[in-house]
């Protein structure tokens, strides 16, 4: 080994040590990760009544939306107005198609 390669190896090893120290610092002294509201932190009881799971949160949100929709009041006079009657009907009839076999994964 000549002098230049020893110097390069020492510089490389120094960089690896510094990078390791920086990563170690962030690993040991870094901030704690935030826990998502729908997840359960270690040590928490699954049967805790105060714990809200993702499914309960979704159910609550759907219930809220249903209540919001039920509060809508429709005026039936709008259905009898000339503007409503002038709307075009763009419905497309659904053509019946042949149905496949009764047992799709059975022998033919």
C-alpha positions as CSV (number, residue, x, y, z in Angstrom):
1,X,0.0,0.0,0.0
2,X,1.3,3.4,-0.8
3,X,0.8,6.6,1.1
4,X,-2.2,7.8,-0.9
5,X,-4.2,4.6,-0.5
6,X,-3.7,4.6,3.3
7,X,-4.9,8.2,3.4
8,X,-8.0,7.3,1.4
9,X,-8.8,4.4,3.6
10,X,-8.4,6.5,6.7
11,X,-10.6,9.2,5.3
12,X,-13.2,6.6,4.3
13,X,-13.1,5.0,7.7
14,X,-13.5,8.4,9.4
15,X,-16.6,9.1,7.3
16,X,-18.1,5.8,8.2
17,X,-17.5,6.4,11.9
18,X,-19.0,9.9,11.7
19,X,-22.0,8.6,9.8
20,X,-22.5,5.9,12.4
21,X,-22.3,8.3,15.3
22,X,-24.9,10.6,13.6
23,X,-27.2,7.7,13.0
24,X,-26.7,6.4,16.5
25,X,-27.6,9.8,17.9
26,X,-30.8,10.1,16.0
27,X,-31.7,6.5,16.9
28,X,-31.1,6.9,20.6
29,X,-32.1,10.5,21.1
30,X,-34.5,11.2,18.3
31,X,-38.1,12.2,19.0
32,X,-40.8,9.5,19.5
33,X,-43.0,8.6,16.6
34,X,-46.6,9.8,16.7
35,X,-49.2,7.1,17.0
36,X,-52.0,7.2,14.6
37,X,-55.4,7.6,16.3
38,X,-56.7,4.4,14.9
39,X,-53.7,2.3,16.0
40,X,-53.2,0.7,19.4
41,X,-50.0,1.7,21.3
42,X,-48.1,-1.1,23.0
43,X,-49.5,-1.8,26.5
44,X,-53.0,-0.5,25.7
45,X,-55.9,-2.8,26.3
46,X,-57.9,-3.8,23.2
47,X,-61.1,-3.8,25.4
48,X,-60.6,-0.2,26.7
49,X,-63.9,1.6,26.1
50,X,-62.1,4.9,25.6
51,X,-60.1,3.5,22.7
52,X,-61.5,4.4,19.3
53,X,-60.6,2.0,16.5
54,X,-60.6,2.8,12.8
55,X,-63.8,0.9,12.2
56,X,-65.6,2.8,14.9
57,X,-64.3,6.1,13.4
58,X,-65.6,5.1,10.0
59,X,-68.9,4.1,11.4
60,X,-69.2,7.4,13.2
61,X,-68.4,9.3,10.1
62,X,-70.9,7.3,8.0
63,X,-73.6,7.9,10.6
64,X,-72.7,11.7,10.5
65,X,-73.1,11.7,6.8
66,X,-76.4,9.9,6.9
67,X,-77.7,12.4,9.4
68,X,-76.6,15.2,7.2
69,X,-78.4,13.7,4.2
70,X,-81.5,13.1,6.2
71,X,-81.7,16.8,7.1
72,X,-82.1,17.8,3.4
73,X,-85.6,19.1,2.7
74,X,-86.8,18.8,-0.9
75,X,-89.4,21.1,-2.3
76,X,-91.7,19.0,-4.5
77,X,-92.7,22.0,-6.5
78,X,-89.2,21.8,-8.1
79,X,-90.2,18.5,-9.7
80,X,-93.2,20.1,-11.3
81,X,-91.4,23.2,-12.7
82,X,-90.9,23.8,-16.4
83,X,-87.1,23.7,-16.0
84,X,-87.2,20.2,-14.5
85,X,-89.6,19.0,-17.2
86,X,-87.3,20.4,-19.9
87,X,-84.3,18.2,-18.8
88,X,-83.3,15.4,-21.3
89,X,-83.4,11.8,-20.3
90,X,-80.1,10.2,-21.2
91,X,-80.7,6.7,-19.8
92,X,-79.3,3.8,-21.7
93,X,-81.1,0.5,-21.6
94,X,-79.1,-2.4,-20.2
95,X,-78.9,-5.2,-22.8
96,X,-79.2,-8.7,-21.2
97,X,-76.0,-10.7,-21.8
98,X,-75.6,-14.5,-21.6
99,X,-74.7,-15.8,-18.2
100,X,-71.7,-18.0,-17.7
101,X,-71.6,-21.5,-16.3
102,X,-73.3,-22.3,-13.0
103,X,-70.0,-23.5,-11.4
104,X,-67.2,-21.3,-12.7
105,X,-64.4,-23.4,-11.3
106,X,-65.9,-26.8,-11.9
107,X,-65.1,-29.2,-14.8
108,X,-66.6,-28.3,-18.1
